[in-house]
């Protein structure tokens, strides 16, 4: 039994290997896997990668059937689907659950819930998370249904082709600005990050600030995707997220006030522009509209 299949029509004479890697975007590692466990056909005939293609040839690649990790446990936790097609799934992650399993959270994560959904719809696949969110961050999380799609999104992210927009609550007004400050691991800490010259380059764009009685609602776009990037950058400029105990935010919400509001990208299979949005969560609306404070 084969897994995911893709087809492309050749426009110019080219070696099959070059077409597979350059035009179809198949990595060298994945191509080796296809050669041993999948299949490559040209006009319905099995061919090796040394075959010479002609204009009008149809190339079909069958990837091996994927299997989930042996220690992945399916969860019956319901998921809120924001977008789904044959290759991609977007889910609205609630605050308070991890994105992927860990030693502390081995079973009840978003990935476990997605795996349970895959089982219910009869999809045999590993779990491929495109963008992870911290445990207390809510909003859009993308899952590739197949390894090839995951690879294509990795290339898309390297080219800044995945535009992610966040909403954040802070106590004071913040001037829209771009924060370009490298982030690395804090000394003597596994989790905490800091701005440091020894870190990786990190760029955060604060696009807008909407002040209200109890604070300000920020609209933020990420250009890079470092661990805790928004949280670290906001502390760096003196405006930590409300509820962010790790980075000095006021304890006025039971979680740090960060929401992945949207993701925009060119679909790697169809070429269509896809815009996925997750509605502002109830705790954000309550805080903004009523000045909600857990100390009251």
C-alpha positions as CSV (number, residue, x, y, z in Angstrom):
1,X,0.0,0.0,0.0
2,X,1.4,3.4,-1.0
3,X,1.0,6.7,0.7
4,X,0.7,10.3,-0.7
5,X,0.9,10.7,-4.5
6,X,1.8,13.8,-6.5
7,X,1.8,14.4,-10.3
8,X,3.5,17.0,-12.5
9,X,3.7,17.6,-16.2
10,X,7.2,18.4,-17.7
11,X,7.6,21.6,-19.6
12,X,11.2,21.2,-20.8
13,X,13.7,18.4,-21.4
14,X,15.5,17.7,-18.1
15,X,17.0,14.7,-16.2
16,X,14.3,13.0,-14.0
17,X,16.5,13.5,-10.9
18,X,16.8,17.2,-11.5
19,X,13.0,17.5,-12.1
20,X,12.2,15.7,-8.9
21,X,14.5,17.8,-6.7
22,X,14.3,21.2,-8.4
23,X,10.8,21.4,-9.9
24,X,8.9,19.1,-7.5
25,X,10.8,20.1,-4.4
26,X,11.7,16.6,-3.2
27,X,14.7,16.6,-0.9
28,X,17.6,14.3,-1.4
29,X,16.8,12.3,1.7
30,X,13.1,12.0,0.7
31,X,14.1,11.0,-2.8
32,X,16.2,8.1,-1.4
33,X,13.2,7.0,0.6
34,X,10.9,7.1,-2.5
35,X,13.4,5.1,-4.5
36,X,13.5,2.3,-1.9
37,X,10.0,2.2,-0.5
38,X,7.8,4.2,-3.0
39,X,7.7,4.5,-6.7
40,X,8.4,6.9,-9.6
41,X,6.6,6.7,-12.9
42,X,6.8,8.6,-16.2
43,X,3.7,8.3,-18.3
44,X,2.6,5.3,-16.3
45,X,5.9,3.4,-16.6
46,X,8.4,2.9,-13.7
47,X,11.6,4.8,-14.3
48,X,14.9,5.4,-12.5
49,X,16.1,8.9,-11.7
50,X,18.6,8.6,-14.6
51,X,15.7,8.8,-17.1
52,X,15.7,11.8,-19.4
53,X,12.4,13.6,-19.5
54,X,10.7,15.3,-22.5
55,X,8.2,18.2,-22.6
56,X,4.7,16.8,-22.0
57,X,5.8,13.8,-19.9
58,X,3.7,13.2,-16.8
59,X,5.7,12.4,-13.7
60,X,4.0,10.6,-10.8
61,X,5.7,10.1,-7.4
62,X,4.2,7.7,-4.8
63,X,5.6,8.3,-1.3
64,X,5.8,5.4,1.2
65,X,2.9,4.9,3.5
66,X,3.6,6.8,6.8
67,X,3.2,5.4,10.2
68,X,3.0,7.4,13.5
69,X,5.6,7.1,16.2
70,X,5.2,4.0,18.3
71,X,4.9,6.0,21.5
72,X,2.3,8.4,20.1
73,X,-1.0,7.9,21.9
74,X,-4.3,9.0,20.4
75,X,-6.5,11.4,22.4
76,X,-10.3,11.9,22.1
77,X,-9.9,15.5,23.0
78,X,-12.0,17.5,20.5
79,X,-10.2,19.8,18.1
80,X,-11.5,23.0,16.5
81,X,-10.6,22.8,12.8
82,X,-10.0,26.2,11.1
83,X,-8.9,24.8,7.7
84,X,-8.4,21.4,6.1
85,X,-7.6,19.9,2.7
86,X,-6.0,16.8,1.5
87,X,-2.5,17.8,2.7
88,X,-3.0,20.3,5.4
89,X,-4.8,20.8,8.7
90,X,-5.1,24.0,10.8
91,X,-6.4,23.8,14.3
92,X,-7.3,26.5,16.9
93,X,-5.2,25.5,19.9
94,X,-6.7,26.4,23.3
95,X,-4.5,27.8,26.0
96,X,-3.3,25.4,28.7
97,X,-2.2,22.4,26.6
98,X,1.1,21.6,25.0
99,X,1.5,21.4,21.2
100,X,3.5,18.2,21.3
101,X,4.2,15.4,23.8
102,X,7.0,15.7,26.3
103,X,8.1,14.0,29.5
104,X,5.8,16.2,31.6
105,X,2.9,16.0,29.1
106,X,3.1,12.7,27.3
107,X,-0.5,12.2,26.1
108,X,-2.9,15.1,26.5
109,X,-1.4,17.4,23.9
110,X,-2.7,19.0,20.7
111,X,-0.7,16.5,18.7
112,X,-2.3,13.6,20.5
113,X,-5.7,15.1,19.7
114,X,-4.8,15.5,16.0
115,X,-3.6,11.9,16.0
116,X,-7.0,10.8,17.4
117,X,-8.7,12.8,14.6
118,X,-6.5,11.1,12.0
119,X,-7.6,7.7,13.3
120,X,-11.3,8.7,13.1
121,X,-11.0,9.8,9.5
122,X,-8.8,6.8,8.5
123,X,-5.6,8.8,7.7
124,X,-2.4,6.8,8.2
125,X,0.3,9.4,8.8
126,X,2.9,10.6,11.3
127,X,2.3,13.9,13.1
128,X,4.0,16.8,11.3
129,X,3.7,20.1,13.3
130,X,4.6,23.1,11.1
131,X,4.4,25.8,13.8
132,X,4.6,25.1,17.6
133,X,3.0,27.3,20.2
134,X,3.9,27.5,23.9
135,X,1.6,25.7,26.3
136,X,-0.3,28.9,27.3
137,X,-0.4,30.5,23.8
138,X,-3.6,30.0,21.9
139,X,-4.5,30.1,18.2
140,X,-3.5,28.8,14.8
141,X,-1.3,25.6,14.7
142,X,-0.6,24.1,11.3
143,X,-0.1,20.3,10.7
144,X,1.2,18.8,7.5
145,X,-0.5,15.5,6.8
146,X,2.5,14.1,5.0
147,X,6.3,14.4,5.3
148,X,6.7,15.9,1.9
149,X,4.3,18.8,2.7
150,X,6.1,19.3,6.0
151,X,9.4,19.7,4.0
152,X,7.8,22.2,1.6
153,X,6.6,24.3,4.5
154,X,10.1,24.2,6.0
155,X,11.4,25.7,2.8
156,X,8.5,28.2,2.8
157,X,9.4,29.3,6.3
158,X,13.1,29.7,5.4
159,X,12.0,32.1,2.6
160,X,9.7,34.0,5.0
161,X,6.7,32.7,3.0
162,X,4.6,31.9,6.1
163,X,3.2,35.1,7.6
164,X,2.1,34.7,11.2
165,X,0.2,37.4,13.1
166,X,-0.3,37.5,16.8
167,X,-2.4,39.4,19.3
168,X,-0.9,40.3,22.7
169,X,-2.0,42.1,25.8
170,X,0.3,44.4,27.7
171,X,-0.2,47.0,30.4
172,X,0.8,50.2,28.6
173,X,0.9,51.7,25.2
174,X,3.7,50.5,22.9
175,X,4.9,52.4,19.9
176,X,4.7,50.3,16.7
177,X,8.3,49.2,15.9
178,X,10.5,46.5,14.7
179,X,12.6,44.6,17.3
180,X,15.7,43.1,15.8
181,X,17.5,41.5,18.7
182,X,19.2,38.0,18.9
183,X,17.8,35.4,21.3
184,X,19.6,32.6,23.1
185,X,19.1,30.4,26.1
186,X,19.4,32.0,29.5
187,X,22.4,30.9,31.6
188,X,21.5,28.0,34.0
189,X,18.0,27.6,32.6
190,X,16.5,25.0,30.3
191,X,13.4,27.0,29.3
192,X,14.1,30.7,29.7
193,X,15.5,32.8,26.8
194,X,17.2,36.2,26.8
195,X,18.4,38.7,24.3
196,X,22.1,38.1,23.9
197,X,24.7,38.8,21.3
198,X,25.5,35.1,21.3
199,X,21.9,34.2,20.3
200,X,20.2,33.7,16.9
201,X,18.9,36.6,15.0
202,X,15.2,37.3,15.9
203,X,12.9,39.9,14.3
204,X,9.5,40.9,15.6
205,X,7.3,43.6,14.1
206,X,4.8,45.4,16.3
207,X,2.3,46.5,13.7
208,X,-0.3,48.3,15.8
209,X,-1.2,49.2,19.4
210,X,-4.9,49.6,20.5
211,X,-5.0,51.1,24.0
212,X,-8.0,50.5,26.2
213,X,-8.8,51.1,29.9
214,X,-6.9,48.1,31.3
215,X,-4.0,48.0,28.9
216,X,-3.2,47.7,25.2
217,X,-3.9,45.1,22.5
218,X,-0.9,44.7,20.2
219,X,-0.9,43.3,16.7
220,X,2.4,41.5,16.0
221,X,4.0,39.8,13.0
222,X,6.9,37.4,13.3
223,X,9.6,37.4,10.8
224,X,11.6,34.7,12.5
225,X,10.5,31.9,14.9
226,X,12.7,31.6,17.9
227,X,11.6,30.0,21.1
228,X,9.6,32.5,23.2
229,X,10.4,35.2,20.7
230,X,7.5,37.6,21.3
231,X,7.7,37.1,25.1
232,X,11.4,37.8,25.2
233,X,11.3,40.8,22.8
234,X,8.4,42.4,24.7
235,X,10.3,42.1,28.0
236,X,13.4,43.4,26.2
237,X,11.6,46.7,25.4
238,X,10.0,46.9,28.9
239,X,6.5,45.7,28.0
240,X,6.2,42.0,29.1
241,X,3.0,40.2,28.3
242,X,0.2,40.4,30.9
243,X,0.2,37.1,32.8
244,X,3.8,36.1,31.7
245,X,5.3,35.1,35.0
246,X,8.5,33.8,33.4
247,X,9.3,37.2,31.8
248,X,8.0,39.6,34.4
249,X,4.4,40.2,33.3
250,X,1.8,41.4,35.7
251,X,-0.2,38.6,37.2
252,X,-3.6,39.8,35.9
253,X,-4.5,36.7,33.8
254,X,-4.0,33.0,34.6
255,X,-1.9,32.6,31.4
256,X,0.4,34.8,29.3
257,X,-1.8,36.9,27.0
258,X,-0.6,35.7,23.6
259,X,-2.8,34.5,20.7
260,X,-1.7,33.2,17.3
261,X,-4.4,35.1,15.3
262,X,-3.6,34.2,11.7
263,X,-1.4,32.5,9.2
264,X,-1.0,33.4,5.5
265,X,0.9,31.5,2.9
266,X,1.0,30.3,-0.7
267,X,-0.2,26.7,-0.7
268,X,2.7,24.6,-1.8
269,X,0.5,22.2,-3.8
270,X,-2.1,24.5,-5.4
271,X,-0.4,27.9,-5.5
272,X,-3.5,29.5,-3.9
273,X,-3.1,32.2,-1.2
274,X,-4.5,30.8,2.0
275,X,-5.5,33.0,5.0
276,X,-6.4,31.2,8.2
277,X,-7.7,33.0,11.2
278,X,-8.4,32.0,14.8
279,X,-11.0,34.2,16.6
280,X,-9.8,36.2,19.6
281,X,-10.3,33.9,22.7
282,X,-12.9,34.7,25.4
283,X,-10.3,35.5,28.1
284,X,-8.9,38.2,25.8
285,X,-12.3,39.7,25.1
286,X,-13.3,39.6,28.8
287,X,-10.1,41.3,29.8
288,X,-10.3,44.0,27.2
289,X,-14.0,44.7,27.6
290,X,-14.3,44.5,31.4
291,X,-10.9,45.2,32.7
292,X,-10.9,41.6,34.1
293,X,-8.5,41.0,37.0
294,X,-8.0,37.7,38.8
295,X,-7.1,39.5,42.0
296,X,-10.6,41.0,42.3
